């Protein structure tokens, strides 16, 4: 099972359903699950309501193959990014006008503005759970000792490659994309900036050469994967303590 530590309610429902002879009542299950998760005497009604909305929208996914991808995490292209189905779907399957999920629709409309990615990266820096540097630090710590830098570099390469190209030549590109501070600003933003630079120097869509652009994006991905955290421009976050931003 993939991602079991990042989406607890999905796996709790999945495993509990296996031990139930009848379909679970999702509404009551979510309510009980939320009460167990937040162990406080007076749980705000808004918390239950928020989870109820999510259980009927973002968690009610009829696509059994994959969850919806954010366009900003995908390799830039002029066509084929919206209303995509299949393995990297971008089709929104729920009502985006429903309460807390409405901003998702707005974000997709503003993607053309590169400042959105800058703002997103800054916002993610405020939460220690969304720092890519913390993850890279943890990965490198698997090396037997601080003297084993070659092995630590190997582990970092694999960690970077997993969340970007997923393969030496992008065999499953963007499969495990992440919205974390560090990758948004140093990986997704430059990829989109590359395409916008092309757009500002060409007049027609016919002049767009997808093979050339894809080759450039692949080369950039390989270069990003081979970087070593803390060296040159591959430094984001604090390698000795939490590097989150306080606003």
C-alpha positions, 0 to 999 in steps of 0.5 A: 500500500502506498501513502498510508502515513499521509491519508489515514482515514482512507486506510482506516475505512479500507481495513475496517470495511474488510472486517464488516459484513455490510457496507460501512455508513460513511457519514457516521464512520467519518463522524466517529473517526473525527472524534477519535482523531481530535481528543478534546472535550468540546470539538468544534462543530466546524471540524465535523462539518469540514470533514463531512464536506470532504468525505462527500467531495474530495474523498468521494472519488469514483476514479478507482485508478488515481486521485486528482493531480494538481496541474502545477505538479505536471510537466507544462504543456499547451494542451492536454492538462485540463479534464484529463482522465486515466493515471494522472487525472486532472478532472475534478469529480466534485462540486468545486463551489461547495464551501472549503473546496471552492478555492481549488477551482480559483487556483486552477484558473490562476495557474498562468500567473507564476506568482501563484507558485511563489506564493504557494511555496512561501505558504508551505514554508510556514508548516514544518510538515511540508518542508522538503528539506526535512524529508531530504535530511531524514533520507540522508540520515539513513547513511551509516555515518556522517562519513559515508557521504557517497551513500547519503548522496545516493539516497538523496538522488533516489528520494529526489527522483521518486518525486520527480521523474520516477526513473532515469528517463522519466519513465513515470514522470510526476507520479509521486509529485508533492506540494512541499516547500522546496520542490514547488519553488525550485522544480515546478516553478522553473518548469513552468517559467521555461514554457512561459519564456517560450510563449513570450518569444513566439507568436503562434501555437504551431511553432511550439515543438513539444519534443524540444520542450519535453527534452528540456524538461527532462534534462532539467529534471535530471539536473535537479535530481542530481543536486546535493542538498546544501550545495550551491543552489540546492539549499532550502531549509535548515540542515540542523533544525526546523527551517520553517518560516514564521509569518 
